Amino acid sequence: MMIAKPRPEAAPDLPGRISAPRAHHFRGSLGRFATGVAIVTFDGVTKRHGITVNSFTSVSMDPPLVLVSIARTTKAHDELAGRPFTVNILGAEQRQLAVHFAGRPGPEPLWLEGETAPRLSGVLAHFECKPWAAYAGGDHTLYLGEVVDFAYRRGDALAFANSTFTTIPESQLGMEDLL
Ligand SMILES: Cc1cc2nc3c(=O)[nH]c(=O)nc-3n(C[C@H](O)[C@H](O)[C@H](O)COP(=O)(O)O)c2cc1C
């Protein structure tokens, strides 16, 4: 006779909160949304900051606005408030940069001076931004920037899905007519 193993009891969610076992599932579900990978760079009070993000999104064409969502627990969080910043979109070969600015530093990358904020050399695209607005979003803050300078180059994109880095070949880009 087969005896069914009792299922571990999932802790009930509290109002407005996800229990620890379900938080893992929540992250996994979010991870099914494949994204690009970017690094937000800016000059803080005493030092130059960079933080790897995949929460980048375009917001508005007129005015040109973009958004990044920054965790309150990061060092970058408080210092980014009210400061110009650059969103550096990574190419497929720049995985090391993503890791470097996600808390596992390697050799120092090459920095460039922008008009208002520093940026990184060799990235696939960059958006230099003036601070536009910041909105509280739970344990994150949504920072909106007004784009004052941008450029892109050809090349494959670095992507992130299911907690893994992957590549989007340039040949699969190019559906601009749908947008
Ligand atoms: C692929 C990837 C995407 C990430 N996306 C975000 C993000 O959107 N927002 C965020 O706050 N942290 C994100 N992180 C985590 C930060 O990069 C990480 O916590 C970093 O070490 C914080 O740096 P700081 O504390 O020096 O500012 C991401 C990390 C990786 C590897």
The ligand as an SDF file (V2000), in Angstrom:
LIG
                    3D

 31 33  0  0  0  0  0  0  0  0999 V2000
   21.3040   40.0290  -13.1520 C   0  0  0  0  0  0  0  0  0  0  0  0
   21.1210   40.8520  -11.8970 C   0  0  0  0  0  0  0  0  0  0  0  0
   20.0980   41.7680  -11.8340 C   0  0  0  0  0  0  0  0  0  0  0  0
   19.9160   42.5560  -10.6890 C   0  0  0  0  0  0  0  0  0  0  0  0
   18.9130   43.4860  -10.6720 N   0  0  0  0  0  0  0  0  0  0  0  0
   18.7590   44.3000   -9.6140 C   0  0  0  0  0  0  0  0  0  0  0  0
   17.7710   45.3340   -9.6390 C   0  0  0  0  0  0  0  0  0  0  0  0
   17.0410   45.5190  -10.6100 O   0  0  0  0  0  0  0  0  0  0  0  0
   17.6810   46.1470   -8.5530 N   0  0  0  0  0  0  0  0  0  0  0  0
   18.4850   45.9790   -7.4470 C   0  0  0  0  0  0  0  0  0  0  0  0
   18.3430   46.7470   -6.4880 O   0  0  0  0  0  0  0  0  0  0  0  0
   19.4330   45.0110   -7.4020 N   0  0  0  0  0  0  0  0  0  0  0  0
   19.5980   44.1720   -8.4640 C   0  0  0  0  0  0  0  0  0  0  0  0
   20.5660   43.2110   -8.4500 N   0  0  0  0  0  0  0  0  0  0  0  0
   21.4000   43.0430   -7.2350 C   0  0  0  0  0  0  0  0  0  0  0  0
   22.4910   44.1060   -7.1140 C   0  0  0  0  0  0  0  0  0  0  0  0
   23.2620   44.1950   -8.3040 O   0  0  0  0  0  0  0  0  0  0  0  0
   23.4270   43.7500   -5.9390 C   0  0  0  0  0  0  0  0  0  0  0  0
   22.6610   43.6610   -4.7670 O   0  0  0  0  0  0  0  0  0  0  0  0
   24.5850   44.7390   -5.7540 C   0  0  0  0  0  0  0  0  0  0  0  0
   25.6270   44.0640   -5.0900 O   0  0  0  0  0  0  0  0  0  0  0  0
   24.2110   45.9720   -4.9550 C   0  0  0  0  0  0  0  0  0  0  0  0
   25.3460   46.8210   -4.9370 O   0  0  0  0  0  0  0  0  0  0  0  0
   25.5770   47.9730   -3.8250 P   0  0  0  0  0  0  0  0  0  0  0  0
   25.0320   47.4490   -2.5000 O   0  0  0  0  0  0  0  0  0  0  0  0
   27.0670   48.1450   -3.8100 O   0  0  0  0  0  0  0  0  0  0  0  0
   24.8700   49.2030   -4.2740 O   0  0  0  0  0  0  0  0  0  0  0  0
   20.7740   42.4040   -9.5790 C   0  0  0  0  0  0  0  0  0  0  0  0
   21.8290   41.4700   -9.6530 C   0  0  0  0  0  0  0  0  0  0  0  0
   22.0020   40.7040  -10.8060 C   0  0  0  0  0  0  0  0  0  0  0  0
   23.1540   39.7230  -10.8700 C   0  0  0  0  0  0  0  0  0  0  0  0
  1  2  1  0
  2  3  1  0
  2 30  2  0
  3  4  2  0
  4  5  1  0
  4 28  1  0
  5  6  2  0
  6  7  1  0
  6 13  1  0
  7  8  2  0
  7  9  1  0
  9 10  1  0
 10 11  2  0
 10 12  1  0
 12 13  2  0
 13 14  1  0
 14 15  1  0
 14 28  1  0
 15 16  1  0
 16 17  1  0
 16 18  1  0
 18 19  1  0
 18 20  1  0
 20 21  1  0
 20 22  1  0
 22 23  1  0
 23 24  1  0
 24 25  2  0
 24 26  1  0
 24 27  1  0
 28 29  2  0
 29 30  1  0
 30 31  1  0
M  END
$$$$
